Amino acid sequence: MSKYPITVVGAEKMRAELQHLKSVERPAVIQAIAEARAQGDLSENAEYDAAKEKQGFIEGRIADLEGKLSNSQIIDPTTLDADGRVVFGATVELEDADSGDIVTYQIVGDDEADIKQGKISVSSPIARALIGKYAGDGVDVQAPGGVRQYEVLGVQYK
């Protein structure tokens, strides 16, 4: 099975969520199931059904996080020596050739991507077009609305 790239921050967030699910959410749902069982007839007990459904969700999420963490390759952008090249984990400042707008994106793993925070997935069209480029390079990105042109203004590893 192949490894999936993830930043140090992304891995820490996953570990924190996993810890929270195991130490807080799981015991709470077990308690809720026990209380619902104590009420008697389980066939018509909505609280029991809801608690069991929540337990299934929690256990599924725990398994999902454990699987992702075990198959991830944690990459620390601060330790990269990419000679100014855009690589996974790099923060890239771009200028839109048409509008002149300047945007900054960090290239992260699929699970950490959040465009509102300026984090784009390594598998997104813009990230794939940026990988391997240097400051000053022009980049053509195939977007849903057509080809967009950008210029790489700067690359940082933070």
Buried (B, 14 or more C-beta within 10 A) or exposed (E): EEEBBBBBBBBEBBEEBBEEBBEEBBEBBEEBBEEBEEEEEEEEBEBBEBBBEBBEEBBEBBEEBEEBBEEBEBBEBEEBEBEBBBBBBBBBBBBBBEEEEEBEBBBBBBBBBEEEEEBBBBEBBBBBBBBEBEBEBEBEBEEEEEEBEBBBBBBBBE
